[in-house]
Amino acid sequence: MLKKSLNEFYKNVFNEIGNGWPILTAGDNKIGYNSMTVSWGGLGVLWGKNVAYVFVRKSRHTYQFIENSDSVTLSFLSDKYKNEKSIYGSKSGRDVNKFELTGLHPTFDLDFNGYYIAECDYVLKMKKLYSVDIPYDKLPADLKNKFYPTDDMHTMYVCEIKQYLVNEE
Ligand SMILES: Cc1cc2nc3c(=O)[nH]c(=O)nc-3n(C[C@H](O)[C@H](O)[C@H](O)COP(=O)(O)O)c2cc1C
C-alpha cells in the first residue's frame, strides 16, 4: 500500500460512496473489530481538518465498536467484490464471521491501531472526532416516515482522515 496525499484524490465521491459501497471497519486490538457496508456518507472539510462523515444505526453490531474505539477505516473495493460487499451489508457480525464467509482479510495496522480490508483498492484510515445522534424531531415528515418508522436512529460520526493508502498491486 502506498501513502498518498488527499490532494491526489481525484475520485467522484458520489459514485465511490453511493455506488461503490465502501466497507466501514471500526475497532482496535483491545476491543476487537467489526465491518459493515455503507453507502451513506461524505468526504469534506470540518474544523480545518479533512474528514469523512458516516452514519451508523444503533442496531448495527458495528455500532458498539465505533462507539468504543477511535479507529475507523473506509475500505473501497472494486466491483469484482460486489457480492462480498452485499454480504457485509446484509449479514451481522453478531451472527456470522463475515471475514470467514467472504474470504476477505482484515489487516491490522499497528501504528494506527485499527483494521482495514486487505483486498481494497484504497483505504481511508481515520480517527473519530465527533458524533451526534440524528435528532428525530428535526427531520422532515417524509424522511421520518421513510427511514425512521422505529427508534433505530442513525448516529453521525465525523472522522478525521489520517492517511490515504492506495493499493498499487
Ligand atoms: C449498499 C448498502 C449500504 C448500507 N449503508 C449503510 C449505512 O450507511 N449505514 C448503516 O447503518 N447501515 C448501512 N447498511 C446496512 C448494514 O451494512 C447492515 O445492516 C449490516 O448487516 C450491519 O452489519 P453489522 O450488524 O455486522 O454491523 C447498508 C447496507 C447495504 C447493502
The ligand as an SDF file (V2000), in Angstrom:
LIG
                    3D

 31 33  0  0  0  0  0  0  0  0999 V2000
  -25.3750   -0.9690   -0.0250 C   0  0  0  0  0  0  0  0  0  0  0  0
  -25.5980   -0.9030    1.4530 C   0  0  0  0  0  0  0  0  0  0  0  0
  -25.3520    0.2680    2.1300 C   0  0  0  0  0  0  0  0  0  0  0  0
  -25.5680    0.3790    3.5090 C   0  0  0  0  0  0  0  0  0  0  0  0
  -25.3090    1.5650    4.1460 N   0  0  0  0  0  0  0  0  0  0  0  0
  -25.4970    1.6590    5.4790 C   0  0  0  0  0  0  0  0  0  0  0  0
  -25.1950    2.8780    6.1620 C   0  0  0  0  0  0  0  0  0  0  0  0
  -24.7040    3.8710    5.5790 O   0  0  0  0  0  0  0  0  0  0  0  0
  -25.4420    2.9300    7.4930 N   0  0  0  0  0  0  0  0  0  0  0  0
  -25.9700    1.8730    8.1860 C   0  0  0  0  0  0  0  0  0  0  0  0
  -26.2030    1.9790    9.4030 O   0  0  0  0  0  0  0  0  0  0  0  0
  -26.2420    0.6940    7.5570 N   0  0  0  0  0  0  0  0  0  0  0  0
  -25.9920    0.5700    6.2380 C   0  0  0  0  0  0  0  0  0  0  0  0
  -26.2410   -0.6120    5.5990 N   0  0  0  0  0  0  0  0  0  0  0  0
  -26.7060   -1.7710    6.3760 C   0  0  0  0  0  0  0  0  0  0  0  0
  -25.5780   -2.5170    7.1170 C   0  0  0  0  0  0  0  0  0  0  0  0
  -24.4330   -2.6640    6.2980 O   0  0  0  0  0  0  0  0  0  0  0  0
  -26.1080   -3.9000    7.5300 C   0  0  0  0  0  0  0  0  0  0  0  0
  -27.1940   -3.7530    8.4120 O   0  0  0  0  0  0  0  0  0  0  0  0
  -25.0450   -4.8140    8.1090 C   0  0  0  0  0  0  0  0  0  0  0  0
  -25.5390   -6.1330    8.1030 O   0  0  0  0  0  0  0  0  0  0  0  0
  -24.6330   -4.4090    9.5200 C   0  0  0  0  0  0  0  0  0  0  0  0
  -23.6720   -5.3120    9.9600 O   0  0  0  0  0  0  0  0  0  0  0  0
  -23.2740   -5.4750   11.4980 P   0  0  0  0  0  0  0  0  0  0  0  0
  -24.5330   -5.8320   12.2610 O   0  0  0  0  0  0  0  0  0  0  0  0
  -22.2460   -6.5670   11.4800 O   0  0  0  0  0  0  0  0  0  0  0  0
  -22.7200   -4.1450   11.9260 O   0  0  0  0  0  0  0  0  0  0  0  0
  -26.0340   -0.7360    4.2240 C   0  0  0  0  0  0  0  0  0  0  0  0
  -26.2830   -1.9490    3.5380 C   0  0  0  0  0  0  0  0  0  0  0  0
  -26.0530   -2.0430    2.1710 C   0  0  0  0  0  0  0  0  0  0  0  0
  -26.2940   -3.3450    1.4470 C   0  0  0  0  0  0  0  0  0  0  0  0
  1  2  1  0
  2  3  1  0
  2 30  2  0
  3  4  2  0
  4  5  1  0
  4 28  1  0
  5  6  2  0
  6  7  1  0
  6 13  1  0
  7  8  2  0
  7  9  1  0
  9 10  1  0
 10 11  2  0
 10 12  1  0
 12 13  2  0
 13 14  1  0
 14 15  1  0
 14 28  1  0
 15 16  1  0
 16 17  1  0
 16 18  1  0
 18 19  1  0
 18 20  1  0
 20 21  1  0
 20 22  1  0
 22 23  1  0
 23 24  1  0
 24 25  2  0
 24 26  1  0
 24 27  1  0
 28 29  2  0
 29 30  1  0
 30 31  1  0
M  END
$$$$
